[in-house]
């Protein structure tokens, strides 16, 4: 028996049941991530036609967490300072974020959404949430909550 009580027997393809479960997980995550990347690009363009898809996540984080140092953002996303600096500069050039001196350290600055950035971002976010509601209309609220809990658990494990 393998963990969870399921037998770990080989199937017709020679793979164990555990392997089939993880292969199915990998397949579904691959499709999900491919669609998420495409959706992120679409949402970024809706915020601003020149916005890079990767920068959309920065807007999400700034809206959720409030103003932050670029180093905090780089750490959160697991990217280098140079990458973060380039993405933030592009967002500044588009008028979506602004930097202000950090009162705790005059050498550093805090990045925040501008009013224009907030309005544009929230418009797109609200439309995205409406699409989620529509796509999941047939789901029980408990199932939606369970999916969110499991995805949170997966994401939290990725931070380790």
Protein Blocks (a to p, Z undefined) as FASTA:
>chain_A
ZZhhiacdddfkopafklmmmmmmmmmmmmmmmmmmmmmmmmmmmmpmklcfklmmmmmm
mmmnopadfklmmmmnopafklmmmmmmmmmmnopaccdddfklmkbccddddfklmmmm
mmmmmmmmmmmmmmmmmpcfklmmmmmmmmmmmmmmmmZZ
